[in-house]
Amino acid sequence: HAFFQKYVWAYRTFLGLPSSLALVCPEERERQVTRIANSLHIDIKKKQNFDGLSSCLDFTCDSFISPQLDKKYHQHIRQFVAEIENLNKSGYLAFSDIAHYFHKLFLKTPNLLYRLRTKYPVLILDEYQDSSTLQDQIVRLILGTENKAIVMADEWQIIHGWRGASVDRIRDLKKDFLTVEKPLSEFRRYNKVLTSTFFQLRNVLKEVELNQKLYVPPEVVSRVADPVSKTFLKKMEKFKNPQERERRINSYIATTLPGMLTKNNKYDSAAILLLVNQDVQDYKRILRKKGLPIKELSNGDKLHNVLGLLLENIKDLDLQARRLFIVNVMNFLLLEEKIPGMASEKWTDLAKKIQQNPNKKICGQKPDIRVDLESIANVTNSISIILIDLVELVKERHKELLIDWDVYNVMDKIVRSLRRNPGLDLREVCTNLVLQEQHIISYKKPKGIYVMNVHQAKGREFDWVILPDVSESAFKSTEPEKRRLFYVALTRAKNKITFFDRPDMGNLAKVFK
C-alpha cells in the first residue's frame, strides 16, 4: 500500500482526484456502501457482501468478481464502481481503492511506466500465491517483456481466495517465467525435526480421511490434554449459541496461559494464533489483565477506524459532539468495554445516550475518570488539543485503566507530531501514520508475545506457536481451505508448536500422535 500510495498521491490531479486526499476507515466505507445500497434499494446483511462491494474497484481488472460476493449483487457492480469513484473524487479513498488508481496511472502513462521498469529491473515477489488479480496485473505490467522476477509461492498457503488467489496463479507463473523451485529448508531456519514434520504434513493433509499420523517429539509439538474442566464444560451446555459457547471456552483457556508463557521463556517470540477477531480481543484483554505485555503485528481495522474517527472530526465541534468524540476515543483506547467503576454500563451505551440527549454529560454522580473527561470537553473545541489532553490523562491514570497500548502508541505518535508542529494537517498526519506503521511492522523482527488471527500471521515466523482452538468447528477437516489454514498456522513456528485438546477435536488435530 505504501508503494502504491506514493505514486497515486503524487499524480492525484492527473488521475482526477483532489489535491487533499485521506484514507477512509473500514467503518466509514461500510457506511458509504450502505448509503449506495439504500439509494439503489438493495438490502445488504452479510459482512462478506459488504466487504465484496467495498472493494469493488478490484472488479474493474480482468472482470474479476470476488467469490464471497453473492451472485444477486453482481448486476449492481458497475453502479457501485461508479458511486465509489465519485466518493474518491471528494478526497477519501479506502485501502482497497489505491491499487486500482496505481494500475490506472501506469496504463495511461507509457513514459512513466518505462521509468518504473528502468528503476526496478528485478522484482522479488513473496507470498505470491495469495496475490489478488489486480496485484498480479500490476506486477506483469511492471515486468513487461524484459524485466525479471524472483517469485516465492506455496500452493498450500493459499488462504485469500476471496480476492482471486488460486493455484492457477502459480501455474501461470511457471508457464510464463523461468522458475527454480527450492525446498522449504533452504529458505527457513526451522528446527530440523519441525522442518521434516512440515514436509510430511503436506502428504498427510492431502489424505481425505486423514488416517495417517505424524510421530514427533513432544518438545517440538506438544498437546495440552483436557485444558477445560468437565465442570466448566457442563456449565457451557446452557449456551445454545455455538459461537457464544466457543468464545467462553476460548476465554477460559486464555486464563490458563500465563503460567505456560512465563515458565517457557527461552523463546524470543511466541504467537497465540486464533481464527476469530473477537477471540483475539478477548485474549488480549485477559492476558494483559494478568500482567503479560501482549503485542500485535497488525492493528488491522481497529487502527484504521481509530484514525477514521479523528479524520471525521477535523472541525470545530459543539459540546455534544465533543463529548461523543471523547467517549468514542476512550472506547478505542481501553480494552475493557465497560466504563471503569461502573457495574454494567459500556462506553458504547454512554455514546448512545449522548447522541440522544444534547445535554447529557459524560460524568455521573461518582468522582471517577468521567469527571476529567467532562472537563476536557468543556475546555476547548479544538480536536488537536482534546486529543493531547486525552492522551495525557490516560497516561496519568494508567494504573487504574486496562489500556490497549497498541492504540495508545499510535495516538501518542499523533500527539507528539502535533506538539512539534501545531500547524500540521491532522488528515495528512493520520494517513501517513497508517502507512508508516504498516511499513515498520512488516520489517520488524518479532520479539515478545503476540496475539493475532492466522491471516495476520501470514508471512511471519515465531519461535513458538500456540493454537488454543484446533476444534472441528475452527478447522473443518472436510474443507480444503480450512486444511490450508491449519497448515499456515502450524508453519508459522520455527521451534515449537503447542495446541490444546478440545471437546470436539477434529481430524486435523489428530494428525499428531
Stockholm file with secondary structure:
# STOCKHOLM 1.0

chainA/1-513         HAFFQKYVWAYRTFLGLPSSLALVCPEERERQVTRIANSLHIDIKKKQNFDGLSSCLDFTCDSFISPQLDKKYHQHIRQFVAEIENLNKSGYLAFSDIAHYFHKLFLKTPNLLYRLRTKYPVLILDEYQDSSTLQDQIVRLILGTENKAIVMADEWQIIHGWRGASVDRIRDLKKDFLTVEKPLSEFRRYNKVLTSTFFQLRNVLKEVELNQKLYVPPEVVSRVADPVSKTFLKKMEKFKNPQERERRINSYIATTLPGMLTKNNKYDSAAILLLVNQDVQDYKRILRKKGLPIKELSNGDKLHNVLGLLLENIKDLDLQARRLFIVNVMNFLLLEEKIPGMASEKWTDLAKKIQQNPNKKICGQKPDIRVDLESIANVTNSISIILIDLVELVKERHKELLIDWDVYNVMDKIVRSLRRNPGLDLREVCTNLVLQEQHIISYKKPKGIYVMNVHQAKGREFDWVILPDVSESAFKSTEPEKRRLFYVALTRAKNKITFFDRPDMGNLAKVFK
#=GR chainA/1-513 SS CHHHHHHHHHTTTTTTCCSSCEECCHHHHHHHHHHHHHHTTCCCCCHHHHHHHHTGGGGGSTTCCCTTSCGGGGGGHHHHHHHHHHHHTTTEECHHHHHHHHHHHHHHCHHHHHHHHHHCSEEEECSGGGCCHHHHHHHHHHHTTTCEEEECCCGGGCCCGGGTCCHHHHHHHHHHSCCCCCCHHHHCCCCHHHHHHHHHHHHHHHSSSCCCCBCCCTTTEEEECCCSCHHHHHHHTTCCCHHHHHHHHHHHHHHHHHHHHHHCCCCSEEEEEESCHHHHHHHHHHHHHTTCCEECSCCHHHHHHHHHHHHHTCSCCCHHHHHHHHHHHHHHHBSCSBCTTCSSCBHHHHHHHHHHCTTCCSCCSSCSHHHHHHHHHHHCCCHHHHHHHHHHHHHHTGGGSCBCHHHHHHHHHHHHHHHHCTTCCHHHHHHHHHHHHHHHHHHSCCCEEEEEEHHHHTTCCEEEEEESCCBTTTSCTTCHHHHHHHHHHHTTEEEEEEEECCTTBCTGGGGBC
#=GC SS_cons         CHHHHHHHHHTTTTTTCCSSCEECCHHHHHHHHHHHHHHTTCCCCCHHHHHHHHTGGGGGSTTCCCTTSCGGGGGGHHHHHHHHHHHHTTTEECHHHHHHHHHHHHHHCHHHHHHHHHHCSEEEECSGGGCCHHHHHHHHHHHTTTCEEEECCCGGGCCCGGGTCCHHHHHHHHHHSCCCCCCHHHHCCCCHHHHHHHHHHHHHHHSSSCCCCBCCCTTTEEEECCCSCHHHHHHHTTCCCHHHHHHHHHHHHHHHHHHHHHHCCCCSEEEEEESCHHHHHHHHHHHHHTTCCEECSCCHHHHHHHHHHHHHTCSCCCHHHHHHHHHHHHHHHBSCSBCTTCSSCBHHHHHHHHHHCTTCCSCCSSCSHHHHHHHHHHHCCCHHHHHHHHHHHHHHTGGGSCBCHHHHHHHHHHHHHHHHCTTCCHHHHHHHHHHHHHHHHHHSCCCEEEEEEHHHHTTCCEEEEEESCCBTTTSCTTCHHHHHHHHHHHTTEEEEEEEECCTTBCTGGGGBC
//
